[in-house]
């Protein structure tokens, strides 16, 4: 989603890091992979989240391997001093930016400070809010002193490093750099035809060795249905398709289908900045009970996923014992009536003379979300709640009533909980606030004891269920279709929001002639 604008065993991790961060075989010149991508208005990993292209152009100090564990990348190793709550990172010494300038610790300091600067409005800022001091010890050594422990800190150091020499003094939201980005990654920008394609070419000087595939083109295909048509026409090498479209390629010669698990959930976000929810927040449990999640999962994505009741179902800290608001239209009606709602002449409930209902907004071009929203609206109407669906040209986060949201992370449980549900945090687009939720999320973040974290996340999920921020619908697994000539995709990796993560080992991919 875009807005306008601890420690590991180092010797073992270093070996894994060569795979996660780079390390391809011998280059095979001349081959091109064409990937069906959504559109980009900018490539700005510091301000925005989960752009699939980021991992090809940039590196972080750490990376995630195929099991979503933290491994070294631009930092070859690190230490943690518990007494001072300080991480010290020792950087690779032969890394260059795509323009040939050397990568140094000053670039890292610049990047994290830019994200932390409230004037820059980064939705990633909550990940680093406990960083109290950043010290460049020398060109290849940097330390971060934290005000309190953060169990997910090494995960958050996967953040792409940005070049200070090109961005210092620039506006971090509007700089032209983000239309011509320069990174340290295995690919570098070769061309950007607005609305059509972004072309990447292999970085021959990549510090882990050049990738196998010479060129990767992110072809802009924002419409889900068009992706399937272009894949059939042989215009694409790889595409993330809807489950319905994926069926067209099952067993078809020349194609390979990858059915991959994700931590990517969908649900209805309620905008608590909207006056309607100030008056009717207590009706949200009834809304949750009126949604037949299994029916939506089966009809829209052919059962490719699981029904959802919370944000951590595919995390080790999931609490299975929380209130799930199972589909129960009779209970939904009972909850509405207990809250003082009465049935109007048109079959919809009213409360204090106002019809019970809301507009559910959906981002344009996402057929799966649109189908889910329309199905949920029909179910809510059947329960007496007048829900309608709107597809605005531009999302109005502050003015809308509700949104078919998607979130989820396969990494530490702090990721996409603290900043999504914490009061006033950068990715809390609902304006949700709950003191107990804040307390439990902070307790979980500040401990590396699994037992403490388990108890805190259990409390968080219970508090969230008692006072829902979302009406959770389902987790959506990712179906990718590729040319059978493409080899190297890691099938067992659990992907993140939007199915992001498939490119984690792109340097090892090959294209057979």
BAFI-253114 format. One record per residue (C-alpha): chain; residue number from 1; residue in three letters; x, y, z. Coordinates in Angstrom, 3 decimals. Layout:
N
R  drenfi  rovo  marro        xx        yy        zz
R       A   NUM    ALA         X         Y         Z
...
END
This chain:
513
R  drenfi  rovo  marro        xx        yy        zz
R       A     1    UNK     0.000     0.000     0.000
R       A     2    UNK     1.312     3.445    -0.867
R       A     3    UNK     0.703     6.732     0.850
R       A     4    UNK     0.850     9.945    -1.202
R       A     5    UNK     3.912    10.704    -0.731
R       A     6    UNK    18.384   -11.228    18.947
R       A     7    UNK    21.103   -11.441    17.316
R       A     8    UNK    21.828   -14.510    15.146
R       A     9    UNK    24.678   -16.955    15.020
R       A    10    UNK    26.904   -15.041    12.741
R       A    11    UNK    29.032   -17.716    11.196
R       A    12    UNK    26.038   -19.766    10.062
R       A    13    UNK    24.063   -16.699     9.067
R       A    14    UNK    26.858   -15.387     6.892
R       A    15    UNK    26.668   -18.470     4.702
R       A    16    UNK    22.904   -18.070     4.391
R       A    17    UNK    23.294   -14.385     3.650
R       A    18    UNK    25.151   -15.085     0.427
R       A    19    UNK    21.970   -16.675    -0.834
R       A    20    UNK    19.475   -14.161     0.516
R       A    21    UNK    21.297   -11.005    -0.461
R       A    22    UNK    23.002   -11.964    -3.706
R       A    23    UNK    25.413   -14.557    -4.996
R       A    24    UNK    24.340   -15.765    -8.440
R       A    25    UNK    26.109   -18.119   -10.793
R       A    26    UNK    27.875   -17.169   -13.998
R       A    27    UNK    26.019   -14.559   -16.049
R       A    28    UNK    24.059   -15.667   -19.101
R       A    29    UNK    24.052   -12.575   -21.274
R       A    30    UNK    21.129   -11.543   -23.434
R       A    31    UNK    18.213   -13.143   -21.598
R       A    32    UNK    15.257   -11.048   -20.455
R       A    33    UNK    12.564   -11.686   -17.862
R       A    34    UNK     9.314    -9.751   -18.267
R       A    35    UNK     7.289    -9.423   -15.064
R       A    36    UNK     3.704    -8.145   -14.894
R       A    37    UNK     3.835    -5.313   -12.373
R       A    38    UNK     1.516    -2.762   -10.893
R       A    39    UNK     2.309     0.840   -11.705
R       A    40    UNK     4.836     2.959    -9.840
R       A    41    UNK     4.742     6.708    -9.426
R       A    42    UNK     8.081     6.547    -7.639
R       A    43    UNK    10.484     3.987    -6.163
R       A    44    UNK    11.001     5.144    -2.595
R       A    45    UNK    11.553     2.295    -0.122
R       A    46    UNK    12.218     4.666     2.777
R       A    47    UNK     8.791     6.274     2.577
R       A    48    UNK     6.637     3.528     1.019
R       A    49    UNK     6.124    -0.162     1.685
R       A    50    UNK     6.344    -3.393    -0.225
R       A    51    UNK     7.256    -2.333    -3.708
R       A    52    UNK     8.380    -5.609    -5.281
R       A    53    UNK    11.035    -3.788    -7.291
R       A    54    UNK    12.890    -2.525    -4.198
R       A    55    UNK    14.797    -5.740    -3.514
R       A    56    UNK    16.238    -5.744    -7.030
R       A    57    UNK    17.586    -2.195    -6.839
R       A    58    UNK    18.551    -1.866    -3.174
R       A    59    UNK    20.024    -3.738    -0.213
R       A    60    UNK    19.650    -3.398     3.532
R       A    61    UNK    22.194    -4.106     6.225
R       A    62    UNK    20.329    -7.379     6.746
R       A    63    UNK    18.151    -9.508     4.491
R       A    64    UNK    15.610   -12.305     4.802
R       A    65    UNK    16.359   -15.791     3.537
R       A    66    UNK    13.913   -18.307     2.092
R       A    67    UNK    12.666   -19.186     5.573
R       A    68    UNK    12.156   -15.483     6.373
R       A    69    UNK    15.006   -15.482     8.888
R       A    70    UNK    17.373   -12.519     9.225
R       A    71    UNK    20.778   -12.969     7.574
R       A    72    UNK    23.685   -10.621     6.733
R       A    73    UNK    23.667    -8.456     3.629
R       A    74    UNK    25.403    -5.051     3.462
R       A    75    UNK    26.444    -5.762     7.048
R       A    76    UNK    28.645    -8.839     7.107
R       A    77    UNK    28.178    -9.189    10.877
R       A    78    UNK    26.907    -7.376    13.950
R       A    79    UNK    27.050    -7.398    17.735
R       A    80    UNK    24.548    -6.448    20.411
R       A    81    UNK    25.516    -4.944    23.758
R       A    82    UNK    22.631    -5.653    26.113
R       A    83    UNK    23.789    -3.245    28.835
R       A    84    UNK    23.653    -0.209    26.539
R       A    85    UNK    21.012    -1.642    24.170
R       A    86    UNK    23.374    -0.978    21.246
R       A    87    UNK    23.706    -2.767    17.909
R       A    88    UNK    26.993    -2.381    16.058
R       A    89    UNK    27.104    -3.329    12.378
R       A    90    UNK    30.301    -4.113    10.456
R       A    91    UNK    29.741    -3.346     6.783
R       A    92    UNK    30.999    -4.969     3.615
R       A    93    UNK    33.946    -2.937     2.353
R       A    94    UNK    33.750    -3.356    -1.425
R       A    95    UNK    30.200    -2.189    -2.122
R       A    96    UNK    29.534     0.535    -4.672
R       A    97    UNK    26.428     2.438    -5.612
R       A    98    UNK    25.229     1.997    -9.177
R       A    99    UNK    26.938     5.296   -10.063
R       A   100    UNK    30.300     3.953    -8.891
R       A   101    UNK    30.518     5.865    -5.607
R       A   102    UNK    31.464     3.845    -2.510
R       A   103    UNK    28.782     2.773    -0.033
R       A   104    UNK    29.633     3.814     3.547
R       A   105    UNK    28.176     3.965     7.033
R       A   106    UNK    27.213     7.597     6.398
R       A   107    UNK    24.652     6.384     3.862
R       A   108    UNK    23.054     4.133     6.479
R       A   109    UNK    22.892     6.920     9.038
R       A   110    UNK    21.373     9.270     6.478
R       A   111    UNK    18.698     6.736     5.473
R       A   112    UNK    17.465     5.855     8.944
R       A   113    UNK    17.497     9.475    10.097
R       A   114    UNK    15.428    10.427     7.045
R       A   115    UNK    12.855     7.782     7.909
R       A   116    UNK    12.767     8.899    11.550
R       A   117    UNK    12.298    12.581    10.627
R       A   118    UNK     8.587    13.325    11.205
R       A   119    UNK     8.686    16.025     8.529
R       A   120    UNK     9.227    13.296     5.928
R       A   121    UNK     6.027    11.425     6.801
R       A   122    UNK     7.380     7.905     6.380
R       A   123    UNK     4.975     5.093     7.221
R       A   124    UNK     8.086     3.116     8.230
R       A   125    UNK     9.024     5.551    11.020
R       A   126    UNK     7.483     3.466    13.858
R       A   127    UNK    10.004     0.708    13.119
R       A   128    UNK    12.822     2.978    14.325
R       A   129    UNK    11.140     5.179    16.942
R       A   130    UNK    13.243     3.638    19.722
R       A   131    UNK    16.550     4.581    18.017
R       A   132    UNK    18.105     7.132    20.361
R       A   133    UNK    21.530     7.638    18.782
R       A   134    UNK    23.250     6.636    15.534
R       A   135    UNK    27.053     6.771    15.556
R       A   136    UNK    29.343     6.332    12.557
R       A   137    UNK    32.442     4.754    14.073
R       A   138    UNK    34.293     4.636    10.764
R       A   139    UNK    33.450     4.249     7.071
R       A   140    UNK    32.380     0.641     7.546
R       A   141    UNK    31.152     0.518    11.140
R       A   142    UNK    27.959     2.003    12.550
R       A   143    UNK    26.140     1.670    15.861
R       A   144    UNK    22.521     2.182    16.902
R       A   145    UNK    21.731     2.845    20.544
R       A   146    UNK    18.115     2.133    21.393
R       A   147    UNK    16.103     3.675    24.212
R       A   148    UNK    14.419     0.315    24.779
R       A   149    UNK    14.816    -3.180    23.338
R       A   150    UNK    13.163    -3.880    19.996
R       A   151    UNK    12.964    -7.591    19.205
R       A   152    UNK    12.320    -6.848    15.536
R       A   153    UNK    15.208    -4.412    15.045
R       A   154    UNK    17.303    -6.754    12.896
R       A   155    UNK    14.261    -7.397    10.705
R       A   156    UNK    13.843    -3.673    10.235
R       A   157    UNK    17.460    -3.283     9.182
R       A   158    UNK    16.483    -4.983     5.934
R       A   159    UNK    15.412    -1.442     5.002
R       A   160    UNK    17.018    -0.331     1.752
R       A   161    UNK    20.031     1.928     2.222
R       A   162    UNK    19.884     5.155     0.187
R       A   163    UNK    22.821     7.223    -1.150
R       A   164    UNK    23.529    10.303     0.942
R       A   165    UNK    25.559    11.903    -1.834
R       A   166    UNK    22.509    11.989    -4.119
R       A   167    UNK    19.737    12.706    -1.601
R       A   168    UNK    21.217    15.031     0.997
R       A   169    UNK    19.170    18.238     0.986
R       A   170    UNK    16.480    16.720    -1.229
R       A   171    UNK    12.793    16.437    -0.339
R       A   172    UNK    12.330    12.766     0.645
R       A   173    UNK     8.815    12.709    -0.727
R       A   174    UNK     9.194    14.581    -4.007
R       A   175    UNK    12.849    14.290    -5.070
R       A   176    UNK    13.458    13.348    -8.684
R       A   177    UNK    15.831    10.690    -7.355
R       A   178    UNK    12.863     8.411    -6.788
R       A   179    UNK    12.143     8.443   -10.532
R       A   180    UNK    15.795     7.609   -11.265
R       A   181    UNK    16.889     5.605    -8.227
R       A   182    UNK    20.469     4.553    -7.581
R       A   183    UNK    21.021     1.608    -5.253
R       A   184    UNK    23.549    -1.084    -4.439
R       A   185    UNK    21.364    -3.997    -5.551
R       A   186    UNK    21.855    -6.769    -8.112
R       A   187    UNK    20.029    -4.747   -10.788
R       A   188    UNK    20.168    -1.093   -11.758
R       A   189    UNK    17.684     1.142   -13.524
R       A   190    UNK    18.160     1.234   -17.293
R       A   191    UNK    14.952     2.983   -18.338
R       A   192    UNK    11.495     4.060   -17.186
R       A   193    UNK     8.719     4.493   -19.743
R       A   194    UNK     5.990     6.018   -17.596
R       A   195    UNK     2.912     3.822   -17.316
R       A   196    UNK     4.462     1.240   -19.624
R       A   197    UNK     7.619    -0.408   -18.287
R       A   198    UNK    10.580    -0.100   -15.944
R       A   199    UNK    13.711    -1.766   -17.315
R       A   200    UNK    16.455    -3.097   -15.069
R       A   201    UNK    19.839    -4.354   -16.184
R       A   202    UNK    22.236    -6.605   -14.319
R       A   203    UNK    24.712    -4.873   -12.013
R       A   204    UNK    27.986    -6.393   -13.193
R       A   205    UNK    29.775    -4.947   -10.153
R       A   206    UNK    27.354    -6.359    -7.578
R       A   207    UNK    29.305    -7.102    -4.416
R       A   208    UNK    27.971   -10.660    -4.166
R       A   209    UNK    28.611   -11.384    -7.846
R       A   210    UNK    26.407   -10.673   -10.880
R       A   211    UNK    22.996   -12.277   -11.317
R       A   212    UNK    22.282   -14.885   -13.970
R       A   213    UNK    19.516   -13.064   -15.854
R       A   214    UNK    20.712   -10.033   -17.779
R       A   215    UNK    17.565    -7.882   -17.980
R       A   216    UNK    14.343    -7.708   -15.991
R       A   217    UNK    11.459    -5.634   -17.283
R       A   218    UNK     8.676    -4.625   -14.929
R       A   219    UNK     5.894    -4.308   -17.483
R       A   220    UNK     3.101    -2.159   -16.085
R       A   221    UNK    -0.118    -4.189   -16.157
R       A   222    UNK    -2.311    -2.803   -13.359
R       A   223    UNK    -5.441    -4.757   -14.320
R       A   224    UNK    -5.604    -8.347   -13.070
R       A   225    UNK    -7.562    -9.602   -16.072
R       A   226    UNK    -5.065    -8.110   -18.535
R       A   227    UNK    -2.204    -9.994   -16.869
R       A   228    UNK    -3.757   -13.354   -17.736
R       A   229    UNK    -4.395   -12.313   -21.340
R       A   230    UNK    -0.815   -11.133   -21.777
R       A   231    UNK     0.548   -14.293   -20.202
R       A   232    UNK    -1.500   -16.359   -22.659
R       A   233    UNK    -0.177   -14.250   -25.519
R       A   234    UNK     3.425   -14.977   -24.525
R       A   235    UNK     4.130   -11.342   -23.609
R       A   236    UNK     5.142   -12.120   -20.019
R       A   237    UNK     7.630   -14.414   -18.285
R       A   238    UNK     6.140   -14.148   -14.787
R       A   239    UNK     2.878   -12.837   -13.335
R       A   240    UNK     0.957   -12.929   -10.071
R       A   241    UNK    -2.533   -13.973   -11.189
R       A   242    UNK    -5.878   -14.448    -9.510
R       A   243    UNK    -6.717   -18.074    -8.664
R       A   244    UNK    -9.447   -18.049   -11.302
R       A   245    UNK    -7.022   -16.929   -14.005
R       A   246    UNK    -4.357   -19.340   -12.775
R       A   247    UNK    -6.648   -22.250   -13.682
R       A   248    UNK    -6.129   -21.403   -17.353
R       A   249    UNK    -2.472   -22.455   -17.063
R       A   250    UNK    -2.687   -25.587   -14.940
R       A   251    UNK    -1.069   -28.413   -16.927
R       A   252    UNK    -0.606   -26.186   -19.981
R       A   253    UNK     2.560   -26.823   -21.951
R       A   254    UNK     5.161   -24.085   -21.653
R       A   255    UNK     3.937   -22.803   -18.299
R       A   256    UNK     4.648   -23.481   -14.635
R       A   257    UNK     2.203   -22.667   -11.827
R       A   258    UNK     3.520   -21.750    -8.367
R       A   259    UNK     0.957   -21.919    -5.562
R       A   260    UNK     2.608   -20.115    -2.652
R       A   261    UNK     1.508   -19.492     0.920
R       A   262    UNK     1.368   -15.926     2.191
R       A   263    UNK     0.742   -14.019     5.405
R       A   264    UNK    -1.392   -11.615     3.346
R       A   265    UNK    -4.854   -10.970     4.781
R       A   266    UNK    -7.885    -8.974     3.640
R       A   267    UNK   -10.466    -7.243     5.754
R       A   268    UNK   -12.678    -4.199     6.117
R       A   269    UNK   -10.875    -1.234     7.664
R       A   270    UNK   -13.198     1.126     9.499
R       A   271    UNK   -12.165     4.773     9.375
R       A   272    UNK   -12.501     5.960    12.959
R       A   273    UNK   -11.814     9.509    11.831
R       A   274    UNK   -15.228     9.404    10.177
R       A   275    UNK   -18.021    10.650    12.509
R       A   276    UNK   -20.183     7.656    11.593
R       A   277    UNK   -17.927     5.304    13.541
R       A   278    UNK   -17.729     7.652    16.499
R       A   279    UNK   -21.434     6.976    16.932
R       A   280    UNK   -21.542     3.370    15.717
R       A   281    UNK   -18.256     1.754    16.690
R       A   282    UNK   -20.165    -0.690    18.915
R       A   283    UNK   -21.900    -2.129    15.817
R       A   284    UNK   -18.675    -3.501    14.338
R       A   285    UNK   -18.991    -6.934    16.060
R       A   286    UNK   -22.397    -7.314    14.391
R       A   287    UNK   -20.818    -6.457    11.034
R       A   288    UNK   -18.152    -9.110    11.638
R       A   289    UNK   -20.791   -11.777    12.415
R       A   290    UNK   -22.707   -10.966     9.222
R       A   291    UNK   -19.801   -11.850     6.897
R       A   292    UNK   -19.581   -15.396     5.540
R       A   293    UNK   -15.814   -15.601     5.210
R       A   294    UNK   -15.683   -19.149     3.904
R       A   295    UNK   -18.166   -18.358     1.153
R       A   296    UNK   -16.094   -15.352     0.074
R       A   297    UNK   -12.853   -17.355     0.208
R       A   298    UNK   -14.354   -20.145    -1.893
R       A   299    UNK   -16.095   -17.931    -4.443
R       A   300    UNK   -13.471   -15.249    -4.980
R       A   301    UNK   -10.149   -17.089    -4.648
R       A   302    UNK   -11.337   -20.692    -5.005
R       A   303    UNK   -10.367   -21.557    -1.443
R       A   304    UNK    -6.735   -20.460    -1.919
R       A   305    UNK    -6.106   -19.330     1.645
R       A   306    UNK    -7.842   -19.528     5.025
R       A   307    UNK   -10.602   -17.568     6.725
R       A   308    UNK    -9.279   -14.772     8.918
R       A   309    UNK    -9.979   -13.680    12.467
R       A   310    UNK    -6.783   -11.761    13.287
R       A   311    UNK    -3.491   -10.342    11.997
R       A   312    UNK    -1.109   -13.058    13.270
R       A   313    UNK    -2.660   -16.322    12.093
R       A   314    UNK     0.449   -17.298    10.158
R       A   315    UNK     2.850   -16.261    12.880
R       A   316    UNK     4.308   -18.300    15.750
R       A   317    UNK     2.564   -15.942    18.194
R       A   318    UNK    -0.954   -16.475    16.911
R       A   319    UNK    -3.636   -16.784    19.607
R       A   320    UNK    -6.186   -19.333    18.405
R       A   321    UNK    -8.492   -18.771    21.373
R       A   322    UNK    -9.697   -15.252    20.575
R       A   323    UNK   -13.246   -14.325    19.594
R       A   324    UNK   -13.542   -15.096    15.881
R       A   325    UNK   -16.974   -13.658    15.097
R       A   326    UNK   -17.926   -16.716    13.080
R       A   327    UNK   -20.607   -16.238    10.451
R       A   328    UNK   -23.896   -16.036    12.331
R       A   329    UNK   -26.515   -13.718    10.800
R       A   330    UNK   -28.926   -14.370    13.679
R       A   331    UNK   -26.281   -13.222    16.173
R       A   332    UNK   -25.555   -10.197    13.968
R       A   333    UNK   -29.208    -9.163    14.088
R       A   334    UNK   -29.361    -9.796    17.828
R       A   335    UNK   -26.312    -7.584    18.444
R       A   336    UNK   -27.826    -4.826    16.324
R       A   337    UNK   -31.113    -4.962    18.168
R       A   338    UNK   -29.391    -5.027    21.565
R       A   339    UNK   -27.688    -1.797    20.496
R       A   340    UNK   -31.048    -0.156    19.861
R       A   341    UNK   -31.347    -0.724    16.107
R       A   342    UNK   -34.792    -1.284    14.604
R       A   343    UNK   -35.762    -2.565    11.178
R       A   344    UNK   -36.931     0.104     8.758
R       A   345    UNK   -39.524    -0.216     5.998
R       A   346    UNK   -36.852    -1.013     3.409
R       A   347    UNK   -35.480    -3.906     5.461
R       A   348    UNK   -32.396    -2.068     6.699
R       A   349    UNK   -31.833    -1.266    10.338
R       A   350    UNK   -31.974     2.277    11.647
R       A   351    UNK   -30.525     3.714    14.833
R       A   352    UNK   -31.622     7.022    16.286
R       A   353    UNK   -33.311     7.773    12.975
R       A   354    UNK   -30.182     7.086    10.912
R       A   355    UNK   -29.900     4.123     8.570
R       A   356    UNK   -27.280     1.567     9.586
R       A   357    UNK   -24.841     1.175     6.721
R       A   358    UNK   -21.635     2.427     5.162
R       A   359    UNK   -19.748     2.815     1.908
R       A   360    UNK   -16.917     0.323     1.417
R       A   361    UNK   -14.161     1.714    -0.822
R       A   362    UNK   -11.876    -0.464    -2.969
R       A   363    UNK    -8.681     0.473    -4.801
R       A   364    UNK    -8.992     0.447    -8.578
R       A   365    UNK    -7.592    -2.463   -10.600
R       A   366    UNK    -7.645    -5.135    -7.884
R       A   367    UNK   -10.324    -7.543    -9.051
R       A   368    UNK    -9.967    -9.845    -6.038
R       A   369    UNK   -10.573    -7.043    -3.552
R       A   370    UNK   -13.487    -5.734    -5.578
R       A   371    UNK   -15.112    -9.173    -5.714
R       A   372    UNK   -14.598    -9.605    -1.956
R       A   373    UNK   -16.090    -6.201    -1.226
R       A   374    UNK   -19.143    -6.844    -3.377
R       A   375    UNK   -19.722   -10.248    -1.788
R       A   376    UNK   -19.367    -8.824     1.731
R       A   377    UNK   -21.738    -5.955     0.869
R       A   378    UNK   -24.400    -8.415    -0.307
R       A   379    UNK   -24.055   -10.435     2.898
R       A   380    UNK   -24.287    -7.311     5.054
R       A   381    UNK   -27.363    -6.138     3.196
R       A   382    UNK   -28.962    -9.521     3.810
R       A   383    UNK   -28.352    -8.953     7.540
R       A   384    UNK   -29.999    -5.521     7.424
R       A   385    UNK   -26.862    -3.372     7.081
R       A   386    UNK   -26.906    -1.184     3.973
R       A   387    UNK   -23.335    -1.554     2.721
R       A   388    UNK   -22.483    -0.321    -0.773
R       A   389    UNK   -19.210    -0.496    -2.708
R       A   390    UNK   -17.306     2.373    -4.285
R       A   391    UNK   -14.144     2.381    -6.414
R       A   392    UNK   -12.729     5.909    -6.098
R       A   393    UNK   -10.141     7.217    -8.518
R       A   394    UNK    -7.993     8.086    -5.522
R       A   395    UNK    -8.191     6.749    -1.974
R       A   396    UNK    -9.288     9.360     0.557
R       A   397    UNK    -7.889     7.914     3.783
R       A   398    UNK    -9.284    10.667     5.973
R       A   399    UNK   -12.707    11.035     4.379
R       A   400    UNK   -13.848     7.533     3.467
R       A   401    UNK   -16.023     5.386     5.713
R       A   402    UNK   -14.323     2.025     5.187
R       A   403    UNK   -11.768     0.362     2.903
R       A   404    UNK   -11.091    -3.199     1.755
R       A   405    UNK    -7.640    -3.326     3.328
R       A   406    UNK    -4.763    -5.732     2.896
R       A   407    UNK    -1.853    -6.210     5.294
R       A   408    UNK     0.358    -8.985     6.583
R       A   409    UNK     3.970    -9.939     7.198
R       A   410    UNK     5.820   -13.270     7.311
R       A   411    UNK     8.499   -11.773     9.570
R       A   412    UNK     8.629   -10.808    13.245
R       A   413    UNK     5.188   -10.365    14.818
R       A   414    UNK     5.964    -6.692    15.484
R       A   415    UNK     5.911    -6.077    11.745
R       A   416    UNK     2.508    -4.859    10.530
R       A   417    UNK     1.034    -4.886    14.035
R       A   418    UNK     2.820    -2.138    15.975
R       A   419    UNK     2.602     0.411    13.182
R       A   420    UNK    -0.807    -0.699    11.884
R       A   421    UNK    -2.765    -0.878    15.160
R       A   422    UNK    -0.676     1.331    17.470
R       A   423    UNK    -2.162     4.726    18.271
R       A   424    UNK    -0.899     7.393    15.897
R       A   425    UNK     1.577     5.102    14.119
R       A   426    UNK     2.625     5.583    10.503
R       A   427    UNK     0.558     2.818     8.898
R       A   428    UNK    -2.508     3.165    11.129
R       A   429    UNK    -4.790     4.381     8.350
R       A   430    UNK    -7.943     3.634    10.357
R       A   431    UNK    -7.152     6.087    13.168
R       A   432    UNK    -7.685     3.177    15.551
R       A   433    UNK    -6.712     3.697    19.192
R       A   434    UNK    -6.918     1.262    22.093
R       A   435    UNK    -4.782     1.657    25.232
R       A   436    UNK    -4.617    -2.092    25.901
R       A   437    UNK    -3.544    -2.817    22.337
R       A   438    UNK    -0.786    -0.202    22.645
R       A   439    UNK     0.360    -1.656    25.973
R       A   440    UNK     0.587    -5.243    24.736
R       A   441    UNK     2.320    -4.319    21.480
R       A   442    UNK     4.947    -2.367    23.403
R       A   443    UNK     5.491    -5.227    25.865
R       A   444    UNK     5.967    -7.679    23.006
R       A   445    UNK     8.369    -5.397    21.139
R       A   446    UNK    10.570    -4.806    24.168
R       A   447    UNK    11.248    -8.449    25.057
R       A   448    UNK    13.233   -11.181    23.342
R       A   449    UNK    11.844   -13.808    25.736
R       A   450    UNK     9.456   -16.010    23.694
R       A   451    UNK     7.244   -16.675    26.726
R       A   452    UNK     6.855   -12.960    27.472
R       A   453    UNK     6.163   -12.181    23.835
R       A   454    UNK     3.640   -15.010    23.530
R       A   455    UNK     1.674   -13.692    26.513
R       A   456    UNK     1.817   -10.107    25.249
R       A   457    UNK     0.683   -11.007    21.738
R       A   458    UNK    -2.119   -13.151    23.189
R       A   459    UNK    -3.261   -10.100    25.122
R       A   460    UNK    -2.978    -7.890    22.052
R       A   461    UNK    -5.107   -10.223    19.947
R       A   462    UNK    -7.729   -10.544    22.678
R       A   463    UNK    -7.989    -6.774    23.092
R       A   464    UNK    -8.177    -6.293    19.316
R       A   465    UNK   -10.959    -8.876    19.031
R       A   466    UNK   -12.961    -7.234    21.813
R       A   467    UNK   -12.652    -3.855    20.072
R       A   468    UNK   -12.167    -4.655    16.373
R       A   469    UNK   -10.270    -2.300    14.090
R       A   470    UNK   -11.075    -4.447    11.059
R       A   471    UNK   -13.618    -7.035    10.040
R       A   472    UNK   -11.127    -9.704     8.973
R       A   473    UNK   -12.129   -11.784     5.943
R       A   474    UNK    -9.399   -14.153     4.761
R       A   475    UNK    -5.731   -14.788     4.066
R       A   476    UNK    -5.076   -14.901     0.332
R       A   477    UNK    -2.355   -17.185    -0.953
R       A   478    UNK    -0.410   -16.163    -4.048
R       A   479    UNK    -0.605   -17.859    -7.415
R       A   480    UNK     2.234   -17.114    -9.804
R       A   481    UNK     2.381   -18.300   -13.393
R       A   482    UNK     5.711   -18.394   -15.194
R       A   483    UNK     7.233   -19.535   -18.410
R       A   484    UNK     8.567   -23.054   -17.929
R       A   485    UNK    11.928   -21.669   -19.055
R       A   486    UNK    12.242   -19.751   -15.784
R       A   487    UNK    13.995   -21.733   -13.056
R       A   488    UNK    14.976   -21.002    -9.463
R       A   489    UNK    11.797   -19.741    -7.773
R       A   490    UNK    11.756   -20.908    -4.131
R       A   491    UNK     8.369   -22.560    -3.657
R       A   492    UNK     8.376   -22.908     0.119
R       A   493    UNK     8.950   -19.258     1.032
R       A   494    UNK     5.975   -17.675     2.803
R       A   495    UNK     5.293   -14.424     0.975
R       A   496    UNK     4.074   -11.109     2.363
R       A   497    UNK     1.467    -8.509     1.524
R       A   498    UNK     0.558    -8.401    -2.182
R       A   499    UNK     2.498   -11.673    -2.540
R       A   500    UNK     5.732    -9.677    -2.246
R       A   501    UNK     8.890   -11.686    -1.624
R       A   502    UNK     9.189   -14.018    -4.578
R       A   503    UNK    12.291   -12.141    -5.801
R       A   504    UNK    14.319   -12.766    -2.619
R       A   505    UNK    16.756   -15.096    -4.491
R       A   506    UNK    16.441   -13.527    -7.946
R       A   507    UNK    20.199   -13.603    -8.538
R       A   508    UNK    19.982   -17.408    -8.709
R       A   509    UNK    17.154   -17.529   -11.236
R       A   510    UNK    17.921   -18.671   -14.763
R       A   511    UNK    16.149   -18.610   -18.105
R       A   512    UNK    16.643   -21.606   -20.343
R       A   513    UNK    16.921   -20.969   -24.043
END
